[in-house]
Amino acid sequence: MVPRESLGPGEVGYLMAGMKRVGEIQVGDTVTQADRPAPDALPGYQKPKPVVFCGLYPAEGAQYDFLKAALEKLSLNDSSFTFEPETSVALGFGFRCGFLGPLHMDIVRERLEREYNLNLLATSSTVIYRATNRDGTVHLIHNPTALPSAGQISQVEEPYILGTIIVPSDFLGAVFSLVQEKRGTKRRLEYLDARTVLLEYELPLGEVLFDFYDRLKSVSRGYASFDYEALDYRAAPLVKLDLLLNGEAVDALSLILHQDKAYTHGRALAGRMRGLIPRQNFEVVIQAAIGSKVIARESVKPLRKQVTAKCYGGDVTRKRKLLERQKEGKKRMKRVGRVEVPQEAFMAVLSVSERG
């Protein structure tokens, strides 16, 4: 390296900008002079915009600072990755992270766990929805908990993509069934040769996040390929599905779904949670709700002590009195008790099949 006063065409070098944080500059920024400023920035560069979001939380609260440092280091060589602090009642302190797509999200999570030895909890992935209030104001929804109530909004729009699928003709029927289940609309079908078919479908991006690629590979025995590009936003009957534990919503398990799939997904999620939550000293009521309407209900029976074990004979009213006293104690405990939810329960959203 040789110090120079200037750089000419074909020469490679670097300059000291005196910046304290690498995040203050973006790829494609134009370097100019104060006395001769450039009128326009260099063309062709666009700031990458994340389209898929999920919350990342440390499994142990003591790892929060380590997670923050790891995200800062990772963002230095990946300008398309964004994150901001977020707080969840159920999971504590974490970060809301934005990615370019599902594959980008999986790669970042894998790097955080392998390179930085972090044990992470990830909420369900979601896309950016667009909600229009009745007064005409538009809000971008990155987190399902931020979606206003149904009485405040006039419509909700979801992002659509143009998906390109190349698949052998032997598996064409199975791919048709899968894409129709994901609310896809066919745009083009073309035979590339006698045995290979190219399909173009318009799909909601939110449907692609949930096991679409894995099921596409499964129904085609690994021969299908999939690529997509962003299209636009389109209105759809979307609802927010909340999971309630003893009447309290768990914000980390909220989802935005199509109205036709909310009932099936809510029942599957409540049933899975019933098997994951351990028995408490009081009954735990699990409900899946859309707004104020409960669409599914499960319950975890309480642990019960044999308070009548020491009663040998005697008047039956004594046993009845002990059981009534136990029942009253359970009611008081339920009012003040807090449900213990294991970490595996928060991963149920990602593993529950939409088909129930």
C-alpha positions as semicolon CSV with decimal commas, in nm:
position;residue;x (nm);y (nm);z (nm)
1;M;0,000;0,000;0,000
2;V;0,134;0,342;-0,105
3;P;-0,019;0,671;0,021
4;R;-0,165;0,877;-0,265
5;E;-0,336;1,214;-0,293
6;S;-0,594;1,083;-0,542
7;L;-0,724;0,768;-0,712
8;G;-0,771;0,741;-1,088
9;P;-0,958;0,503;-1,321
10;G;-0,859;0,140;-1,268
11;E;-0,686;0,205;-0,934
12;V;-0,797;0,037;-0,611
13;G;-0,754;0,194;-0,269
14;Y;-0,925;0,296;0,052
15;L;-0,982;0,616;0,245
16;M;-1,029;0,699;0,613
17;A;-1,374;0,841;0,680
18;G;-1,345;0,870;1,057
19;M;-1,682;0,699;1,117
20;K;-1,746;0,540;1,455
21;R;-2,006;0,287;1,334
22;V;-1,999;0,085;1,013
23;G;-2,378;0,105;0,996
24;E;-2,355;0,478;0,914
25;I;-2,261;0,395;0,554
26;Q;-2,442;0,171;0,306
27;V;-2,325;-0,021;0,001
28;G;-2,351;0,208;-0,303
29;D;-2,308;0,539;-0,116
30;T;-2,137;0,800;-0,333
31;V;-1,817;0,954;-0,195
32;T;-1,786;1,317;-0,304
33;Q;-1,606;1,638;-0,209
34;A;-1,747;1,915;0,005
35;D;-1,641;2,193;-0,236
36;R;-1,752;1,998;-0,546
37;P;-2,049;1,782;-0,440
38;A;-2,189;1,526;-0,681
39;P;-2,538;1,625;-0,801
40;D;-2,669;1,265;-0,801
41;A;-2,571;0,936;-0,640
42;L;-2,428;0,656;-0,851
43;P;-2,716;0,477;-1,032
44;G;-2,798;0,111;-0,997
45;Y;-2,775;0,079;-0,619
46;Q;-3,082;0,021;-0,404
47;K;-3,106;-0,031;-0,033
48;P;-3,216;-0,391;0,033
49;K;-3,556;-0,411;0,198
50;P;-3,635;-0,703;0,431
51;V;-3,961;-0,879;0,355
52;V;-3,963;-1,158;0,616
53;F;-3,948;-1,092;0,990
54;C;-3,920;-1,303;1,304
55;G;-3,827;-1,246;1,667
56;L;-3,501;-1,392;1,802
57;Y;-3,472;-1,432;2,179
58;P;-3,195;-1,587;2,389
59;A;-3,299;-1,906;2,565
60;E;-3,131;-1,766;2,877
61;G;-3,169;-1,403;2,974
62;A;-2,797;-1,372;3,053
63;Q;-2,716;-1,422;2,682
64;Y;-2,894;-1,104;2,571
65;D;-2,571;-0,898;2,549
66;F;-2,396;-1,180;2,362
67;L;-2,685;-1,197;2,114
68;K;-2,671;-0,820;2,061
69;A;-2,296;-0,830;1,994
70;A;-2,338;-1,125;1,754
71;L;-2,610;-0,944;1,557
72;E;-2,393;-0,632;1,527
73;K;-2,099;-0,834;1,397
74;L;-2,318;-1,025;1,155
75;S;-2,471;-0,707;1,013
76;L;-2,123;-0,575;0,921
77;N;-2,087;-0,819;0,630
78;D;-2,460;-0,852;0,553
79;S;-2,618;-0,514;0,486
80;S;-2,955;-0,671;0,399
81;F;-3,001;-0,802;0,754
82;T;-3,176;-0,566;0,998
83;F;-3,261;-0,592;1,367
84;E;-3,411;-0,379;1,642
85;P;-3,478;-0,442;2,013
86;E;-3,810;-0,599;2,106
87;T;-3,973;-0,702;2,433
88;S;-4,212;-0,993;2,477
89;V;-4,415;-1,065;2,789
90;A;-4,356;-1,439;2,741
91;L;-3,996;-1,446;2,616
92;G;-3,842;-1,135;2,771
93;F;-3,589;-0,918;2,585
94;G;-3,492;-0,998;2,228
95;F;-3,473;-0,856;1,877
96;R;-3,709;-0,823;1,581
97;C;-3,502;-0,926;1,278
98;G;-3,570;-0,866;0,909
99;F;-3,453;-1,090;0,623
100;L;-3,471;-1,096;0,243
101;G;-3,653;-1,428;0,241
102;P;-3,700;-1,764;0,417
103;L;-3,361;-1,898;0,304
104;H;-3,184;-1,585;0,428
105;M;-3,360;-1,624;0,763
106;D;-3,249;-1,987;0,802
107;I;-2,888;-1,900;0,714
108;V;-2,868;-1,616;0,968
109;R;-3,018;-1,830;1,245
110;E;-2,777;-2,112;1,165
111;R;-2,476;-1,879;1,174
112;L;-2,580;-1,729;1,506
113;E;-2,611;-2,072;1,665
114;R;-2,297;-2,225;1,514
115;E;-2,049;-1,938;1,499
116;Y;-2,149;-1,764;1,823
117;N;-2,266;-2,067;2,027
118;L;-2,605;-1,914;2,105
119;N;-2,918;-2,103;2,206
120;L;-3,202;-1,911;2,041
121;L;-3,580;-1,911;2,050
122;A;-3,742;-1,791;1,728
123;T;-4,103;-1,678;1,697
124;S;-4,309;-1,763;1,392
125;S;-4,190;-1,591;1,075
126;T;-4,417;-1,329;0,924
127;V;-4,421;-1,090;0,630
128;I;-4,503;-0,719;0,614
129;Y;-4,878;-0,670;0,600
130;R;-5,045;-0,342;0,511
131;A;-5,345;-0,240;0,721
132;T;-5,570;0,052;0,623
133;N;-5,769;0,220;0,899
134;R;-6,120;0,349;0,849
135;D;-5,986;0,705;0,840
136;G;-5,758;0,618;0,546
137;T;-5,424;0,594;0,727
138;V;-5,201;0,302;0,627
139;H;-4,983;0,106;0,869
140;L;-4,711;-0,149;0,791
141;I;-4,744;-0,447;1,024
142;H;-4,414;-0,622;1,101
143;N;-4,542;-0,798;1,414
144;P;-4,884;-0,971;1,444
145;T;-4,939;-0,810;1,785
146;A;-4,937;-0,466;1,618
147;L;-5,241;-0,544;1,399
148;P;-5,536;-0,325;1,512
149;S;-5,870;-0,477;1,599
150;A;-6,117;-0,562;1,323
151;G;-6,337;-0,267;1,413
152;Q;-6,058;-0,015;1,347
153;I;-5,942;-0,130;1,003
154;S;-6,117;-0,135;0,667
155;Q;-5,887;-0,384;0,491
156;V;-5,563;-0,581;0,529
157;E;-5,331;-0,641;0,234
158;E;-5,066;-0,911;0,201
159;P;-4,763;-0,927;-0,032
160;Y;-4,781;-1,148;-0,340
161;I;-4,497;-1,311;-0,531
162;L;-4,457;-1,462;-0,878
163;G;-4,331;-1,815;-0,817
164;T;-4,158;-2,018;-1,089
165;I;-4,161;-2,395;-1,049
166;I;-3,976;-2,637;-1,279
167;V;-4,089;-2,995;-1,221
168;P;-4,103;-3,327;-1,409
169;S;-4,443;-3,389;-1,566
170;D;-4,489;-3,708;-1,357
171;F;-4,542;-3,496;-1,044
172;L;-4,757;-3,227;-1,204
173;G;-5,081;-3,331;-1,029
174;A;-4,925;-3,329;-0,681
175;V;-4,774;-2,984;-0,742
176;F;-5,112;-2,852;-0,862
177;S;-5,277;-2,970;-0,538
178;L;-5,006;-2,811;-0,323
179;V;-5,016;-2,474;-0,497
180;Q;-5,397;-2,459;-0,487
181;E;-5,386;-2,534;-0,113
182;K;-5,152;-2,235;-0,078
183;R;-5,404;-2,009;-0,257
184;G;-5,201;-1,985;-0,574
185;T;-5,330;-1,852;-0,908
186;K;-5,186;-2,001;-1,227
187;R;-5,036;-1,757;-1,474
188;R;-4,844;-1,980;-1,719
189;L;-4,776;-2,346;-1,797
190;E;-4,510;-2,438;-2,052
191;Y;-4,347;-2,768;-2,150
192;L;-3,971;-2,715;-2,174
193;D;-3,933;-3,065;-2,320
194;A;-4,128;-3,391;-2,325
195;R;-4,083;-3,450;-1,950
196;T;-4,017;-3,110;-1,790
197;V;-4,282;-2,846;-1,714
198;L;-4,241;-2,480;-1,617
199;L;-4,518;-2,334;-1,399
200;E;-4,573;-1,971;-1,302
201;Y;-4,805;-1,903;-1,010
202;E;-4,904;-1,592;-0,818
203;L;-4,879;-1,681;-0,449
204;P;-4,914;-1,500;-0,115
205;L;-4,567;-1,471;0,035
206;G;-4,703;-1,559;0,379
207;E;-4,815;-1,901;0,250
208;V;-4,468;-1,977;0,116
209;L;-4,313;-1,933;0,463
210;F;-4,500;-2,228;0,613
211;D;-4,345;-2,557;0,491
212;F;-4,408;-2,484;0,121
213;Y;-4,056;-2,559;-0,002
214;D;-4,023;-2,876;0,208
215;R;-4,355;-3,011;0,084
216;L;-4,270;-2,919;-0,275
217;K;-3,953;-3,124;-0,251
218;S;-4,146;-3,407;-0,086
219;V;-4,423;-3,437;-0,348
220;S;-4,169;-3,416;-0,633
221;R;-3,914;-3,651;-0,470
222;G;-3,660;-3,370;-0,472
223;Y;-3,676;-3,294;-0,846
224;A;-3,873;-2,965;-0,833
225;S;-3,699;-2,626;-0,822
226;F;-3,859;-2,305;-0,698
227;D;-3,777;-1,937;-0,745
228;Y;-3,982;-1,623;-0,689
229;E;-3,988;-1,245;-0,728
230;A;-4,201;-0,983;-0,553
231;L;-4,519;-0,857;-0,721
232;D;-4,752;-0,631;-0,522
233;Y;-4,994;-0,609;-0,228
234;R;-5,348;-0,747;-0,251
235;A;-5,642;-0,731;-0,012
236;A;-5,746;-1,057;0,157
237;P;-5,970;-1,166;0,449
238;L;-5,688;-1,194;0,702
239;V;-5,739;-1,231;1,078
240;K;-5,513;-1,235;1,383
241;L;-5,509;-1,564;1,571
242;D;-5,426;-1,531;1,941
243;L;-5,343;-1,807;2,186
244;L;-5,480;-1,748;2,537
245;L;-5,358;-1,917;2,855
246;N;-5,611;-1,870;3,133
247;G;-5,750;-1,568;2,950
248;E;-5,413;-1,396;2,888
249;A;-5,281;-1,369;2,532
250;V;-4,929;-1,500;2,466
251;D;-4,785;-1,237;2,231
252;A;-4,505;-1,462;2,103
253;L;-4,758;-1,710;1,959
254;S;-4,983;-1,466;1,772
255;L;-5,028;-1,523;1,398
256;I;-5,188;-1,349;1,101
257;L;-5,369;-1,606;0,886
258;H;-5,625;-1,634;0,612
259;Q;-5,973;-1,658;0,755
260;D;-6,041;-1,998;0,594
261;K;-5,735;-2,156;0,761
262;A;-5,760;-1,994;1,104
263;Y;-5,998;-2,253;1,254
264;T;-5,790;-2,555;1,149
265;H;-5,463;-2,397;1,254
266;G;-5,608;-2,278;1,586
267;R;-5,733;-2,626;1,678
268;A;-5,401;-2,786;1,586
269;L;-5,204;-2,527;1,783
270;A;-5,422;-2,557;2,095
271;G;-5,399;-2,936;2,084
272;R;-5,023;-2,927;2,049
273;M;-4,988;-2,679;2,336
274;R;-5,199;-2,906;2,558
275;G;-4,935;-3,178;2,523
276;L;-4,643;-2,940;2,584
277;I;-4,755;-2,744;2,890
278;P;-4,689;-2,943;3,212
279;R;-4,961;-2,987;3,472
280;Q;-4,982;-2,706;3,726
281;N;-5,141;-2,682;4,069
282;F;-5,444;-2,528;3,896
283;E;-5,628;-2,591;3,571
284;V;-5,475;-2,431;3,262
285;V;-5,727;-2,332;2,996
286;I;-5,582;-2,303;2,643
287;Q;-5,789;-2,110;2,391
288;A;-5,735;-2,008;2,030
289;A;-5,928;-1,688;1,958
290;I;-5,994;-1,446;1,675
291;G;-6,066;-1,116;1,843
292;S;-6,322;-1,196;2,114
293;K;-6,444;-1,518;1,946
294;V;-6,294;-1,843;2,080
295;I;-6,257;-2,101;1,803
296;A;-6,078;-2,381;1,994
297;R;-6,037;-2,481;2,358
298;E;-5,822;-2,733;2,543
299;S;-5,743;-2,771;2,913
300;V;-5,462;-2,915;3,122
301;K;-5,597;-3,087;3,432
302;P;-5,451;-2,968;3,765
303;L;-5,240;-3,169;4,003
304;R;-5,447;-3,278;4,297
305;K;-5,343;-3,377;4,646
306;Q;-5,536;-3,647;4,831
307;V;-5,661;-3,428;5,115
308;T;-5,895;-3,706;5,236
309;A;-5,617;-3,966;5,271
310;K;-5,609;-3,930;5,651
311;C;-5,985;-3,961;5,695
312;Y;-6,058;-4,316;5,808
313;G;-6,433;-4,362;5,841
314;G;-6,635;-4,102;6,029
315;D;-6,889;-3,862;5,894
316;V;-6,882;-3,808;5,516
317;T;-6,938;-3,435;5,568
318;R;-6,580;-3,403;5,691
319;K;-6,443;-3,534;5,361
320;R;-6,680;-3,312;5,169
321;K;-6,566;-3,008;5,368
322;L;-6,201;-3,083;5,293
323;L;-6,273;-3,121;4,920
324;E;-6,468;-2,794;4,912
325;R;-6,183;-2,615;5,087
326;Q;-5,937;-2,756;4,833
327;K;-6,159;-2,639;4,548
328;E;-6,170;-2,285;4,689
329;G;-5,793;-2,283;4,721
330;K;-5,757;-2,389;4,357
331;K;-5,978;-2,097;4,249
332;R;-5,768;-1,845;4,442
333;M;-5,448;-1,995;4,303
334;K;-5,583;-1,970;3,947
335;R;-5,654;-1,600;3,993
336;V;-5,301;-1,520;4,108
337;G;-5,106;-1,810;3,955
338;R;-4,884;-1,776;3,651
339;V;-4,872;-2,052;3,391
340;E;-4,532;-2,215;3,347
341;V;-4,465;-2,255;2,976
342;P;-4,157;-2,451;2,859
343;Q;-3,939;-2,341;2,570
344;E;-4,064;-2,624;2,348
345;A;-4,411;-2,474;2,350
346;F;-4,291;-2,163;2,169
347;M;-4,159;-2,378;1,885
348;A;-4,501;-2,542;1,837
349;V;-4,611;-2,268;1,595
350;L;-4,334;-2,364;1,354
351;S;-4,401;-2,738;1,369
352;V;-4,783;-2,753;1,366
353;S;-4,908;-2,871;1,028
354;E;-5,164;-2,649;0,861
355;R;-5,360;-2,958;0,769
356;G;-5,412;-3,033;1,141
